[in-house]
Amino acid sequence: MSSAQQSAPTPPVRPAGRYGDRGPVRRRVRLVVSVALGLALAAWAVWAGLGSASGHVQADEQSYQVVDDSTVVVVFSVAKPAEAEVVCRVQALSSTSAVVGLQEVPVTAGDGASSVHRVTVRTQQRAVTGVVDACRPA
């Protein structure tokens, strides 16, 4: 048999009705759903980005001093929008990371955009460290 007489193999043909019809309607529905999900995801990303940028508060411990078995002094800084009022939760932790003391510190708009605070935290037992757990809107 010469090469001119050989024909290319034909791809297999699916039996009619066996696998369902993948017509243009199904493709359009899939396309519309994909576009809608993409737009929803993009809208959420913009919303989350703008929301977190406008009211971002950051607190960092500067130092701590374990005074005795029932007292820790924590010095921390807060950066926030100048007009925002927040409350920062300062914790004293034991050697097992258990919270043994807690003090909430208000940071007012009068403190400006950046401020440093010194707080004395009373403890139930000896602490090994003092940390700022979180700051939230007042």
C-alpha positions, -999 to 999 in steps of 0.1 A, spaced: 0 0 0 15 33 -10 15 64 12 -9 81 -11 -34 54 -5 -31 56 33 -56 79 48 -52 96 82 -70 78 110 -104 93 118 -111 104 153 -136 83 172 -172 94 170 -192 96 202 -225 77 202 -254 101 198 -272 109 230 -248 90 252 -229 119 268 -254 147 266 -253 177 244 -227 203 251 -245 229 232 -240 266 231 -265 272 259 -244 253 284 -212 271 274 -229 305 277 -242 296 312 -207 285 323 -192 318 308 -218 340 326 -213 322 359 -175 325 356 -177 362 348 -201 369 377 -178 351 401 -148 370 388 -166 403 392 -177 394 427 -142 385 437 -128 417 423 -154 438 441 -146 420 474 -109 426 470 -115 464 464 -138 466 494 -114 447 517 -85 468 505 -102 501 510 -116 491 544 -84 480 559 -64 509 546 -87 536 559 -88 525 596 -55 507 601 -42 506 636 -8 492 646 5 487 681 40 475 690 56 467 723 86 489 729 96 473 763 84 455 793 97 451 829 86 424 853 86 444 885 76 416 910 53 386 912 22 408 908 33 436 885 45 441 849 51 475 832 46 476 794 56 504 771 40 503 737 35 526 707 3 530 687 0 543 651 -36 551 640 -56 576 620 -54 609 640 -91 612 646 -96 576 656 -102 565 692 -91 529 701 -88 506 731 -57 485 733 -56 452 753 -23 447 771 -16 413 785 9 398 810 18 362 801 32 334 823 60 310 813 33 287 798 18 316 778 -12 318 800 -27 353 805 -21 362 841 -29 399 838 -50 421 815 -54 459 812 -74 478 786 -58 511 776 -79 538 758 -60 558 731 -80 589 723 -81 612 693 -62 637 714 -32 614 714 -27 620 677 -17 596 650 13 582 668 17 579 705 36 560 732 19 546 763 32 531 796 8 509 815 11 489 847 -6 455 845 -15 437 878 -10 400 876 -24 369 894 11 352 894 46 360 882 46 370 845 76 366 821 65 391 795 40 418 786 24 422 752 -2 443 733 -28 417 722 -49 439 700 -63 474 695 -99 479 684 -122 509 678 -135 525 710 
